[in-house]
Amino acid sequence: MMSHLVDEAAKKVGSTPLLVNIVSKRVRQLNSGHKPMVTVTGRMGLADVALTEIIEGKLTHEAKPKEGQ
């Protein structure tokens, strides 16, 4: 995993635990056959693909409302 991608994606998401969850879910999707939403180059691993998707704004997240709100 390329550290500069982690840094850039963390700026977009704002929360490290949330970033980990988003990337983990997307890696599982890519492993199960989903197509990347970005151009894959060279030695990009699946986590790098997911991070690049976040950086380019192609992979987003929605906050779930907390219980009782």
CHARMM internal coordinates of N, CA and C (Angstrom, degrees):
IC EDIT
DIST 1 N 1 CA 1.4378
DIST 1 CA 1 C 1.5282
ANGL 1 N 1 CA 1 C 107.77
DIST 1 C 2 N 1.3217
ANGL 1 CA 1 C 2 N 115.36
DIHE 1 N 1 CA 1 C 2 N 133.21
DIST 2 N 2 CA 1.4595
ANGL 1 C 2 N 2 CA 120.17
DIHE 1 CA 1 C 2 N 2 CA -177.29
DIST 2 CA 2 C 1.5283
ANGL 2 N 2 CA 2 C 110.15
DIHE 1 C 2 N 2 CA 2 C -85.02
DIST 2 C 3 N 1.3448
ANGL 2 CA 2 C 3 N 116.30
DIHE 2 N 2 CA 2 C 3 N 123.87
DIST 3 N 3 CA 1.4627
ANGL 2 C 3 N 3 CA 120.74
DIHE 2 CA 2 C 3 N 3 CA -173.40
DIST 3 CA 3 C 1.5251
ANGL 3 N 3 CA 3 C 113.00
DIHE 2 C 3 N 3 CA 3 C -64.74
DIST 3 C 4 N 1.3290
ANGL 3 CA 3 C 4 N 117.66
DIHE 3 N 3 CA 3 C 4 N -32.33
DIST 4 N 4 CA 1.4654
ANGL 3 C 4 N 4 CA 118.28
DIHE 3 CA 3 C 4 N 4 CA 179.51
DIST 4 CA 4 C 1.5327
ANGL 4 N 4 CA 4 C 111.06
DIHE 3 C 4 N 4 CA 4 C -66.75
DIST 4 C 5 N 1.3217
ANGL 4 CA 4 C 5 N 117.07
DIHE 4 N 4 CA 4 C 5 N -29.78
DIST 5 N 5 CA 1.4602
ANGL 4 C 5 N 5 CA 120.38
DIHE 4 CA 4 C 5 N 5 CA 175.76
DIST 5 CA 5 C 1.5243
ANGL 5 N 5 CA 5 C 111.13
DIHE 4 C 5 N 5 CA 5 C -69.24
DIST 5 C 6 N 1.3261
ANGL 5 CA 5 C 6 N 116.10
DIHE 5 N 5 CA 5 C 6 N -39.22
DIST 6 N 6 CA 1.4654
ANGL 5 C 6 N 6 CA 120.67
DIHE 5 CA 5 C 6 N 6 CA 178.16
DIST 6 CA 6 C 1.5252
ANGL 6 N 6 CA 6 C 109.44
DIHE 5 C 6 N 6 CA 6 C -61.84
DIST 6 C 7 N 1.3265
ANGL 6 CA 6 C 7 N 117.20
DIHE 6 N 6 CA 6 C 7 N -45.52
DIST 7 N 7 CA 1.4633
ANGL 6 C 7 N 7 CA 121.63
DIHE 6 CA 6 C 7 N 7 CA -179.20
DIST 7 CA 7 C 1.5272
ANGL 7 N 7 CA 7 C 111.28
DIHE 6 C 7 N 7 CA 7 C -61.15
DIST 7 C 8 N 1.3225
ANGL 7 CA 7 C 8 N 116.80
DIHE 7 N 7 CA 7 C 8 N -45.44
DIST 8 N 8 CA 1.4693
ANGL 7 C 8 N 8 CA 121.03
DIHE 7 CA 7 C 8 N 8 CA -178.81
DIST 8 CA 8 C 1.5264
ANGL 8 N 8 CA 8 C 111.42
DIHE 7 C 8 N 8 CA 8 C -66.82
DIST 8 C 9 N 1.3320
ANGL 8 CA 8 C 9 N 117.14
DIHE 8 N 8 CA 8 C 9 N -42.82
DIST 9 N 9 CA 1.4667
ANGL 8 C 9 N 9 CA 120.96
DIHE 8 CA 8 C 9 N 9 CA 179.99
DIST 9 CA 9 C 1.5251
ANGL 9 N 9 CA 9 C 110.61
DIHE 8 C 9 N 9 CA 9 C -67.10
DIST 9 C 10 N 1.3333
ANGL 9 CA 9 C 10 N 117.56
DIHE 9 N 9 CA 9 C 10 N -36.24
DIST 10 N 10 CA 1.4646
ANGL 9 C 10 N 10 CA 121.04
DIHE 9 CA 9 C 10 N 10 CA 178.71
DIST 10 CA 10 C 1.5271
ANGL 10 N 10 CA 10 C 110.70
DIHE 9 C 10 N 10 CA 10 C -62.43
DIST 10 C 11 N 1.3114
ANGL 10 CA 10 C 11 N 116.93
DIHE 10 N 10 CA 10 C 11 N -34.57
DIST 11 N 11 CA 1.4753
ANGL 10 C 11 N 11 CA 120.29
DIHE 10 CA 10 C 11 N 11 CA 176.93
DIST 11 CA 11 C 1.5266
ANGL 11 N 11 CA 11 C 110.90
DIHE 10 C 11 N 11 CA 11 C -64.86
DIST 11 C 12 N 1.3197
ANGL 11 CA 11 C 12 N 117.14
DIHE 11 N 11 CA 11 C 12 N -35.16
DIST 12 N 12 CA 1.4742
ANGL 11 C 12 N 12 CA 121.41
DIHE 11 CA 11 C 12 N 12 CA -179.41
DIST 12 CA 12 C 1.5217
ANGL 12 N 12 CA 12 C 111.97
DIHE 11 C 12 N 12 CA 12 C -73.85
DIST 12 C 13 N 1.3379
ANGL 12 CA 12 C 13 N 116.43
DIHE 12 N 12 CA 12 C 13 N -38.94
DIST 13 N 13 CA 1.4597
ANGL 12 C 13 N 13 CA 120.98
DIHE 12 CA 12 C 13 N 13 CA -174.75
DIST 13 CA 13 C 1.5270
ANGL 13 N 13 CA 13 C 111.47
DIHE 12 C 13 N 13 CA 13 C -87.47
DIST 13 C 14 N 1.3212
ANGL 13 CA 13 C 14 N 117.28
DIHE 13 N 13 CA 13 C 14 N -42.92
DIST 14 N 14 CA 1.4533
ANGL 13 C 14 N 14 CA 121.10
DIHE 13 CA 13 C 14 N 14 CA 176.83
DIST 14 CA 14 C 1.5208
ANGL 14 N 14 CA 14 C 116.17
DIHE 13 C 14 N 14 CA 14 C 91.91
DIST 14 C 15 N 1.3134
ANGL 14 CA 14 C 15 N 117.61
DIHE 14 N 14 CA 14 C 15 N -13.75
DIST 15 N 15 CA 1.4586
ANGL 14 C 15 N 15 CA 121.22
DIHE 14 CA 14 C 15 N 15 CA -177.78
DIST 15 CA 15 C 1.5302
ANGL 15 N 15 CA 15 C 108.80
DIHE 14 C 15 N 15 CA 15 C -137.49
DIST 15 C 16 N 1.3264
ANGL 15 CA 15 C 16 N 116.22
DIHE 15 N 15 CA 15 C 16 N 122.49
DIST 16 N 16 CA 1.4651
ANGL 15 C 16 N 16 CA 119.73
DIHE 15 CA 15 C 16 N 16 CA -178.39
DIST 16 CA 16 C 1.5248
ANGL 16 N 16 CA 16 C 112.22
DIHE 15 C 16 N 16 CA 16 C -62.25
DIST 16 C 17 N 1.3421
ANGL 16 CA 16 C 17 N 118.95
DIHE 16 N 16 CA 16 C 17 N -46.46
DIST 17 N 17 CA 1.4720
ANGL 16 C 17 N 17 CA 117.67
DIHE 16 CA 16 C 17 N 17 CA 179.00
DIST 17 CA 17 C 1.5317
ANGL 17 N 17 CA 17 C 112.28
DIHE 16 C 17 N 17 CA 17 C -60.87
DIST 17 C 18 N 1.3207
ANGL 17 CA 17 C 18 N 117.35
DIHE 17 N 17 CA 17 C 18 N -37.61
DIST 18 N 18 CA 1.4574
ANGL 17 C 18 N 18 CA 120.50
DIHE 17 CA 17 C 18 N 18 CA 178.23
DIST 18 CA 18 C 1.5242
ANGL 18 N 18 CA 18 C 110.33
DIHE 17 C 18 N 18 CA 18 C -66.50
DIST 18 C 19 N 1.3249
ANGL 18 CA 18 C 19 N 117.13
DIHE 18 N 18 CA 18 C 19 N -41.41
DIST 19 N 19 CA 1.4589
ANGL 18 C 19 N 19 CA 121.45
DIHE 18 CA 18 C 19 N 19 CA 177.74
DIST 19 CA 19 C 1.5244
ANGL 19 N 19 CA 19 C 110.49
DIHE 18 C 19 N 19 CA 19 C -58.98
DIST 19 C 20 N 1.3112
ANGL 19 CA 19 C 20 N 117.15
DIHE 19 N 19 CA 19 C 20 N -45.01
DIST 20 N 20 CA 1.4669
ANGL 19 C 20 N 20 CA 121.52
DIHE 19 CA 19 C 20 N 20 CA 179.20
DIST 20 CA 20 C 1.5223
ANGL 20 N 20 CA 20 C 110.50
DIHE 19 C 20 N 20 CA 20 C -59.50
DIST 20 C 21 N 1.3263
ANGL 20 CA 20 C 21 N 116.63
DIHE 20 N 20 CA 20 C 21 N -43.19
DIST 21 N 21 CA 1.4671
ANGL 20 C 21 N 21 CA 120.25
DIHE 20 CA 20 C 21 N 21 CA -179.80
DIST 21 CA 21 C 1.5250
ANGL 21 N 21 CA 21 C 111.98
DIHE 20 C 21 N 21 CA 21 C -65.70
DIST 21 C 22 N 1.3327
ANGL 21 CA 21 C 22 N 116.78
DIHE 21 N 21 CA 21 C 22 N -42.61
DIST 22 N 22 CA 1.4594
ANGL 21 C 22 N 22 CA 120.79
DIHE 21 CA 21 C 22 N 22 CA -179.70
DIST 22 CA 22 C 1.5255
ANGL 22 N 22 CA 22 C 110.19
DIHE 21 C 22 N 22 CA 22 C -63.75
DIST 22 C 23 N 1.3266
ANGL 22 CA 22 C 23 N 116.44
DIHE 22 N 22 CA 22 C 23 N -47.36
DIST 23 N 23 CA 1.4651
ANGL 22 C 23 N 23 CA 120.59
DIHE 22 CA 22 C 23 N 23 CA -178.48
DIST 23 CA 23 C 1.5322
ANGL 23 N 23 CA 23 C 110.23
DIHE 22 C 23 N 23 CA 23 C -64.61
DIST 23 C 24 N 1.3177
ANGL 23 CA 23 C 24 N 117.29
DIHE 23 N 23 CA 23 C 24 N -42.44
DIST 24 N 24 CA 1.4753
ANGL 23 C 24 N 24 CA 120.63
DIHE 23 CA 23 C 24 N 24 CA 179.97
DIST 24 CA 24 C 1.5185
ANGL 24 N 24 CA 24 C 111.34
DIHE 23 C 24 N 24 CA 24 C -60.06
DIST 24 C 25 N 1.3313
ANGL 24 CA 24 C 25 N 116.01
DIHE 24 N 24 CA 24 C 25 N -45.56
DIST 25 N 25 CA 1.4611
ANGL 24 C 25 N 25 CA 119.51
DIHE 24 CA 24 C 25 N 25 CA -179.55
DIST 25 CA 25 C 1.5266
ANGL 25 N 25 CA 25 C 110.38
DIHE 24 C 25 N 25 CA 25 C -63.96
DIST 25 C 26 N 1.3213
ANGL 25 CA 25 C 26 N 117.17
DIHE 25 N 25 CA 25 C 26 N -42.68
DIST 26 N 26 CA 1.4652
ANGL 25 C 26 N 26 CA 120.32
DIHE 25 CA 25 C 26 N 26 CA -178.57
DIST 26 CA 26 C 1.5266
ANGL 26 N 26 CA 26 C 111.86
DIHE 25 C 26 N 26 CA 26 C -67.30
DIST 26 C 27 N 1.3298
ANGL 26 CA 26 C 27 N 117.08
DIHE 26 N 26 CA 26 C 27 N -37.83
DIST 27 N 27 CA 1.4681
ANGL 26 C 27 N 27 CA 120.33
DIHE 26 CA 26 C 27 N 27 CA 177.02
DIST 27 CA 27 C 1.5286
ANGL 27 N 27 CA 27 C 109.86
DIHE 26 C 27 N 27 CA 27 C -61.81
DIST 27 C 28 N 1.3322
ANGL 27 CA 27 C 28 N 117.27
DIHE 27 N 27 CA 27 C 28 N -41.78
DIST 28 N 28 CA 1.4661
ANGL 27 C 28 N 28 CA 120.26
DIHE 27 CA 27 C 28 N 28 CA 176.76
DIST 28 CA 28 C 1.5324
ANGL 28 N 28 CA 28 C 110.67
DIHE 27 C 28 N 28 CA 28 C -60.82
DIST 28 C 29 N 1.3386
ANGL 28 CA 28 C 29 N 116.54
DIHE 28 N 28 CA 28 C 29 N -41.08
DIST 29 N 29 CA 1.4601
ANGL 28 C 29 N 29 CA 119.82
DIHE 28 CA 28 C 29 N 29 CA 178.73
DIST 29 CA 29 C 1.5307
ANGL 29 N 29 CA 29 C 110.96
DIHE 28 C 29 N 29 CA 29 C -63.85
DIST 29 C 30 N 1.3226
ANGL 29 CA 29 C 30 N 116.46
DIHE 29 N 29 CA 29 C 30 N -44.69
DIST 30 N 30 CA 1.4673
ANGL 29 C 30 N 30 CA 120.34
DIHE 29 CA 29 C 30 N 30 CA 179.79
DIST 30 CA 30 C 1.5234
ANGL 30 N 30 CA 30 C 110.92
DIHE 29 C 30 N 30 CA 30 C -63.46
DIST 30 C 31 N 1.3286
ANGL 30 CA 30 C 31 N 116.88
DIHE 30 N 30 CA 30 C 31 N -39.45
DIST 31 N 31 CA 1.4687
ANGL 30 C 31 N 31 CA 121.02
DIHE 30 CA 30 C 31 N 31 CA 177.56
DIST 31 CA 31 C 1.5201
ANGL 31 N 31 CA 31 C 112.07
DIHE 30 C 31 N 31 CA 31 C -63.68
DIST 31 C 32 N 1.3244
ANGL 31 CA 31 C 32 N 116.37
DIHE 31 N 31 CA 31 C 32 N -29.88
DIST 32 N 32 CA 1.4631
ANGL 31 C 32 N 32 CA 119.22
DIHE 31 CA 31 C 32 N 32 CA -178.01
DIST 32 CA 32 C 1.5257
ANGL 32 N 32 CA 32 C 112.65
DIHE 31 C 32 N 32 CA 32 C -90.08
DIST 32 C 33 N 1.3481
ANGL 32 CA 32 C 33 N 116.99
DIHE 32 N 32 CA 32 C 33 N 7.19
DIST 33 N 33 CA 1.4545
ANGL 32 C 33 N 33 CA 119.08
DIHE 32 CA 32 C 33 N 33 CA 171.83
DIST 33 CA 33 C 1.5168
ANGL 33 N 33 CA 33 C 116.63
DIHE 32 C 33 N 33 CA 33 C 113.58
DIST 33 C 34 N 1.3198
ANGL 33 CA 33 C 34 N 118.41
DIHE 33 N 33 CA 33 C 34 N -4.38
DIST 34 N 34 CA 1.4621
ANGL 33 C 34 N 34 CA 119.65
DIHE 33 CA 33 C 34 N 34 CA 177.43
DIST 34 CA 34 C 1.5255
ANGL 34 N 34 CA 34 C 109.68
DIHE 33 C 34 N 34 CA 34 C -64.16
DIST 34 C 35 N 1.3137
ANGL 34 CA 34 C 35 N 116.29
DIHE 34 N 34 CA 34 C 35 N 146.25
DIST 35 N 35 CA 1.4644
ANGL 34 C 35 N 35 CA 121.93
DIHE 34 CA 34 C 35 N 35 CA -178.53
DIST 35 CA 35 C 1.5280
ANGL 35 N 35 CA 35 C 110.45
DIHE 34 C 35 N 35 CA 35 C -83.74
DIST 35 C 36 N 1.3333
ANGL 35 CA 35 C 36 N 117.66
DIHE 35 N 35 CA 35 C 36 N 140.70
DIST 36 N 36 CA 1.4646
ANGL 35 C 36 N 36 CA 120.62
DIHE 35 CA 35 C 36 N 36 CA 175.08
DIST 36 CA 36 C 1.5277
ANGL 36 N 36 CA 36 C 110.58
DIHE 35 C 36 N 36 CA 36 C -63.89
DIST 36 C 37 N 1.3276
ANGL 36 CA 36 C 37 N 116.19
DIHE 36 N 36 CA 36 C 37 N 146.54
DIST 37 N 37 CA 1.4639
ANGL 36 C 37 N 37 CA 121.80
DIHE 36 CA 36 C 37 N 37 CA 178.65
DIST 37 CA 37 C 1.5237
ANGL 37 N 37 CA 37 C 111.46
DIHE 36 C 37 N 37 CA 37 C -95.13
DIST 37 C 38 N 1.3248
ANGL 37 CA 37 C 38 N 116.89
DIHE 37 N 37 CA 37 C 38 N 5.40
DIST 38 N 38 CA 1.4651
ANGL 37 C 38 N 38 CA 122.82
DIHE 37 CA 37 C 38 N 38 CA 178.05
DIST 38 CA 38 C 1.5247
ANGL 38 N 38 CA 38 C 108.36
DIHE 37 C 38 N 38 CA 38 C -131.46
DIST 38 C 39 N 1.3138
ANGL 38 CA 38 C 39 N 115.91
DIHE 38 N 38 CA 38 C 39 N 165.90
DIST 39 N 39 CA 1.4561
ANGL 38 C 39 N 39 CA 120.44
DIHE 38 CA 38 C 39 N 39 CA 176.43
DIST 39 CA 39 C 1.5241
ANGL 39 N 39 CA 39 C 109.11
DIHE 38 C 39 N 39 CA 39 C -76.23
DIST 39 C 40 N 1.3192
ANGL 39 CA 39 C 40 N 116.08
DIHE 39 N 39 CA 39 C 40 N 125.21
DIST 40 N 40 CA 1.4607
ANGL 39 C 40 N 40 CA 121.81
DIHE 39 CA 39 C 40 N 40 CA -179.94
DIST 40 CA 40 C 1.5192
ANGL 40 N 40 CA 40 C 108.37
DIHE 39 C 40 N 40 CA 40 C -90.73
DIST 40 C 41 N 1.3309
ANGL 40 CA 40 C 41 N 115.48
DIHE 40 N 40 CA 40 C 41 N 128.36
DIST 41 N 41 CA 1.4578
ANGL 40 C 41 N 41 CA 120.07
DIHE 40 CA 40 C 41 N 41 CA -178.65
DIST 41 CA 41 C 1.5229
ANGL 41 N 41 CA 41 C 110.73
DIHE 40 C 41 N 41 CA 41 C -124.69
DIST 41 C 42 N 1.3061
ANGL 41 CA 41 C 42 N 115.92
DIHE 41 N 41 CA 41 C 42 N 155.90
DIST 42 N 42 CA 1.4621
ANGL 41 C 42 N 42 CA 123.91
DIHE 41 CA 41 C 42 N 42 CA 171.39
DIST 42 CA 42 C 1.5045
ANGL 42 N 42 CA 42 C 116.58
DIHE 41 C 42 N 42 CA 42 C 39.18
DIST 42 C 43 N 1.2971
ANGL 42 CA 42 C 43 N 114.88
DIHE 42 N 42 CA 42 C 43 N -120.73
DIST 43 N 43 CA 1.4631
ANGL 42 C 43 N 43 CA 121.55
DIHE 42 CA 42 C 43 N 43 CA -172.77
DIST 43 CA 43 C 1.5175
ANGL 43 N 43 CA 43 C 113.66
DIHE 42 C 43 N 43 CA 43 C -97.72
DIST 43 C 44 N 1.3012
ANGL 43 CA 43 C 44 N 117.75
DIHE 43 N 43 CA 43 C 44 N 27.96
DIST 44 N 44 CA 1.4670
ANGL 43 C 44 N 44 CA 120.44
DIHE 43 CA 43 C 44 N 44 CA 179.76
DIST 44 CA 44 C 1.5236
ANGL 44 N 44 CA 44 C 110.00
DIHE 43 C 44 N 44 CA 44 C -66.61
DIST 44 C 45 N 1.3072
ANGL 44 CA 44 C 45 N 115.44
DIHE 44 N 44 CA 44 C 45 N 126.08
DIST 45 N 45 CA 1.4468
ANGL 44 C 45 N 45 CA 120.31
DIHE 44 CA 44 C 45 N 45 CA 172.25
DIST 45 CA 45 C 1.5225
ANGL 45 N 45 CA 45 C 109.04
DIHE 44 C 45 N 45 CA 45 C -86.23
DIST 45 C 46 N 1.3104
ANGL 45 CA 45 C 46 N 116.73
DIHE 45 N 45 CA 45 C 46 N 175.88
DIST 46 N 46 CA 1.4596
ANGL 45 C 46 N 46 CA 119.91
DIHE 45 CA 45 C 46 N 46 CA -178.72
DIST 46 CA 46 C 1.5210
ANGL 46 N 46 CA 46 C 112.00
DIHE 45 C 46 N 46 CA 46 C -64.65
DIST 46 C 47 N 1.3243
ANGL 46 CA 46 C 47 N 117.95
DIHE 46 N 46 CA 46 C 47 N -35.26
DIST 47 N 47 CA 1.4699
ANGL 46 C 47 N 47 CA 120.46
DIHE 46 CA 46 C 47 N 47 CA 176.77
DIST 47 CA 47 C 1.5230
ANGL 47 N 47 CA 47 C 110.20
DIHE 46 C 47 N 47 CA 47 C -65.11
DIST 47 C 48 N 1.3279
ANGL 47 CA 47 C 48 N 117.51
DIHE 47 N 47 CA 47 C 48 N -38.04
DIST 48 N 48 CA 1.4666
ANGL 47 C 48 N 48 CA 121.03
DIHE 47 CA 47 C 48 N 48 CA 177.26
DIST 48 CA 48 C 1.5290
ANGL 48 N 48 CA 48 C 110.51
DIHE 47 C 48 N 48 CA 48 C -64.12
DIST 48 C 49 N 1.3108
ANGL 48 CA 48 C 49 N 116.50
DIHE 48 N 48 CA 48 C 49 N -38.83
DIST 49 N 49 CA 1.4665
ANGL 48 C 49 N 49 CA 120.83
DIHE 48 CA 48 C 49 N 49 CA 177.53
DIST 49 CA 49 C 1.5264
ANGL 49 N 49 CA 49 C 109.16
DIHE 48 C 49 N 49 CA 49 C -61.88
DIST 49 C 50 N 1.3332
ANGL 49 CA 49 C 50 N 117.00
DIHE 49 N 49 CA 49 C 50 N -48.61
DIST 50 N 50 CA 1.4638
ANGL 49 C 50 N 50 CA 121.25
DIHE 49 CA 49 C 50 N 50 CA -179.66
DIST 50 CA 50 C 1.5302
ANGL 50 N 50 CA 50 C 111.19
DIHE 49 C 50 N 50 CA 50 C -61.01
DIST 50 C 51 N 1.3232
ANGL 50 CA 50 C 51 N 117.16
DIHE 50 N 50 CA 50 C 51 N -43.00
DIST 51 N 51 CA 1.4610
ANGL 50 C 51 N 51 CA 120.77
DIHE 50 CA 50 C 51 N 51 CA 178.98
DIST 51 CA 51 C 1.5242
ANGL 51 N 51 CA 51 C 111.04
DIHE 50 C 51 N 51 CA 51 C -63.84
DIST 51 C 52 N 1.3199
ANGL 51 CA 51 C 52 N 117.49
DIHE 51 N 51 CA 51 C 52 N -40.84
DIST 52 N 52 CA 1.4587
ANGL 51 C 52 N 52 CA 121.50
DIHE 51 CA 51 C 52 N 52 CA 178.48
DIST 52 CA 52 C 1.5179
ANGL 52 N 52 CA 52 C 110.51
DIHE 51 C 52 N 52 CA 52 C -64.78
DIST 52 C 53 N 1.3215
ANGL 52 CA 52 C 53 N 117.08
DIHE 52 N 52 CA 52 C 53 N -38.55
DIST 53 N 53 CA 1.4609
ANGL 52 C 53 N 53 CA 120.60
DIHE 52 CA 52 C 53 N 53 CA 176.83
DIST 53 CA 53 C 1.5341
ANGL 53 N 53 CA 53 C 110.80
DIHE 52 C 53 N 53 CA 53 C -61.31
DIST 53 C 54 N 1.3096
ANGL 53 CA 53 C 54 N 117.02
DIHE 53 N 53 CA 53 C 54 N -39.78
DIST 54 N 54 CA 1.4697
ANGL 53 C 54 N 54 CA 121.31
DIHE 53 CA 53 C 54 N 54 CA 177.51
DIST 54 CA 54 C 1.5233
ANGL 54 N 54 CA 54 C 110.00
DIHE 53 C 54 N 54 CA 54 C -65.44
DIST 54 C 55 N 1.3215
ANGL 54 CA 54 C 55 N 116.94
DIHE 54 N 54 CA 54 C 55 N -48.17
DIST 55 N 55 CA 1.4626
ANGL 54 C 55 N 55 CA 122.25
DIHE 54 CA 54 C 55 N 55 CA -177.81
DIST 55 CA 55 C 1.5220
ANGL 55 N 55 CA 55 C 110.88
DIHE 54 C 55 N 55 CA 55 C -59.33
DIST 55 C 56 N 1.3227
ANGL 55 CA 55 C 56 N 116.94
DIHE 55 N 55 CA 55 C 56 N -41.30
DIST 56 N 56 CA 1.4647
ANGL 55 C 56 N 56 CA 121.46
DIHE 55 CA 55 C 56 N 56 CA -177.97
DIST 56 CA 56 C 1.5265
ANGL 56 N 56 CA 56 C 112.85
DIHE 55 C 56 N 56 CA 56 C -82.01
DIST 56 C 57 N 1.3298
ANGL 56 CA 56 C 57 N 117.22
DIHE 56 N 56 CA 56 C 57 N 0.40
DIST 57 N 57 CA 1.4606
ANGL 56 C 57 N 57 CA 120.81
DIHE 56 CA 56 C 57 N 57 CA 177.30
DIST 57 CA 57 C 1.5166
ANGL 57 N 57 CA 57 C 114.50
DIHE 56 C 57 N 57 CA 57 C 77.20
DIST 57 C 58 N 1.3132
ANGL 57 CA 57 C 58 N 117.24
DIHE 57 N 57 CA 57 C 58 N 15.50
DIST 58 N 58 CA 1.4625
ANGL 57 C 58 N 58 CA 121.17
DIHE 57 CA 57 C 58 N 58 CA -179.35
DIST 58 CA 58 C 1.5235
ANGL 58 N 58 CA 58 C 112.19
DIHE 57 C 58 N 58 CA 58 C -91.93
DIST 58 C 59 N 1.3126
ANGL 58 CA 58 C 59 N 116.48
DIHE 58 N 58 CA 58 C 59 N -13.55
DIST 59 N 59 CA 1.4573
ANGL 58 C 59 N 59 CA 121.67
DIHE 58 CA 58 C 59 N 59 CA 177.82
DIST 59 CA 59 C 1.5262
ANGL 59 N 59 CA 59 C 106.40
DIHE 58 C 59 N 59 CA 59 C -127.80
DIST 59 C 60 N 1.3242
ANGL 59 CA 59 C 60 N 115.49
DIHE 59 N 59 CA 59 C 60 N 117.95
DIST 60 N 60 CA 1.4667
ANGL 59 C 60 N 60 CA 119.97
DIHE 59 CA 59 C 60 N 60 CA -177.58
DIST 60 CA 60 C 1.5210
ANGL 60 N 60 CA 60 C 109.45
DIHE 59 C 60 N 60 CA 60 C -124.50
DIST 60 C 61 N 1.2949
ANGL 60 CA 60 C 61 N 115.22
DIHE 60 N 60 CA 60 C 61 N 177.67
DIST 61 N 61 CA 1.4620
ANGL 60 C 61 N 61 CA 120.50
DIHE 60 CA 60 C 61 N 61 CA 179.11
DIST 61 CA 61 C 1.5306
ANGL 61 N 61 CA 61 C 108.98
DIHE 60 C 61 N 61 CA 61 C -136.56
DIST 61 C 62 N 1.3035
ANGL 61 CA 61 C 62 N 115.94
DIHE 61 N 61 CA 61 C 62 N 157.88
DIST 62 N 62 CA 1.4517
ANGL 61 C 62 N 62 CA 122.07
DIHE 61 CA 61 C 62 N 62 CA 174.91
DIST 62 CA 62 C 1.5157
ANGL 62 N 62 CA 62 C 108.11
DIHE 61 C 62 N 62 CA 62 C -122.28
DIST 62 C 63 N 1.3071
ANGL 62 CA 62 C 63 N 115.57
DIHE 62 N 62 CA 62 C 63 N 134.38
DIST 63 N 63 CA 1.4694
ANGL 62 C 63 N 63 CA 120.04
DIHE 62 CA 62 C 63 N 63 CA 177.13
DIST 63 CA 63 C 1.5122
ANGL 63 N 63 CA 63 C 108.99
DIHE 62 C 63 N 63 CA 63 C -77.01
DIST 63 C 64 N 1.3227
ANGL 63 CA 63 C 64 N 116.76
DIHE 63 N 63 CA 63 C 64 N 131.70
DIST 64 N 64 CA 1.4506
ANGL 63 C 64 N 64 CA 120.91
DIHE 63 CA 63 C 64 N 64 CA 175.62
DIST 64 CA 64 C 1.5214
ANGL 64 N 64 CA 64 C 108.06
DIHE 63 C 64 N 64 CA 64 C -80.90
DIST 64 C 65 N 1.3378
ANGL 64 CA 64 C 65 N 117.50
DIHE 64 N 64 CA 64 C 65 N 140.41
DIST 65 N 65 CA 1.4679
ANGL 64 C 65 N 65 CA 119.09
DIHE 64 CA 64 C 65 N 65 CA 176.51
DIST 65 CA 65 C 1.5183
ANGL 65 N 65 CA 65 C 110.16
DIHE 64 C 65 N 65 CA 65 C -65.60
DIST 65 C 66 N 1.3256
ANGL 65 CA 65 C 66 N 115.56
DIHE 65 N 65 CA 65 C 66 N 143.49
DIST 66 N 66 CA 1.4613
ANGL 65 C 66 N 66 CA 120.17
DIHE 65 CA 65 C 66 N 66 CA 178.74
DIST 66 CA 66 C 1.5267
ANGL 66 N 66 CA 66 C 109.14
DIHE 65 C 66 N 66 CA 66 C -71.55
DIST 66 C 67 N 1.3330
ANGL 66 CA 66 C 67 N 115.02
DIHE 66 N 66 CA 66 C 67 N 152.01
DIST 67 N 67 CA 1.4559
ANGL 66 C 67 N 67 CA 121.18
DIHE 66 CA 66 C 67 N 67 CA 178.23
DIST 67 CA 67 C 1.5297
ANGL 67 N 67 CA 67 C 109.92
DIHE 66 C 67 N 67 CA 67 C -55.60
DIST 67 C 68 N 1.3443
ANGL 67 CA 67 C 68 N 115.96
DIHE 67 N 67 CA 67 C 68 N 135.70
DIST 68 N 68 CA 1.4506
ANGL 67 C 68 N 68 CA 120.54
DIHE 67 CA 67 C 68 N 68 CA 176.64
DIST 68 CA 68 C 1.5123
ANGL 68 N 68 CA 68 C 114.24
DIHE 67 C 68 N 68 CA 68 C 85.03
DIST 68 C 69 N 1.3220
ANGL 68 CA 68 C 69 N 117.60
DIHE 68 N 68 CA 68 C 69 N 5.94
DIST 69 N 69 CA 1.4735
ANGL 68 C 69 N 69 CA 118.74
DIHE 68 CA 68 C 69 N 69 CA 179.00
DIST 69 CA 69 C 1.4941
ANGL 69 N 69 CA 69 C 110.78
DIHE 68 C 69 N 69 CA 69 C -111.30
END
COOR INIT
IC SEED 1 N 1 CA 1 C
IC BUILD
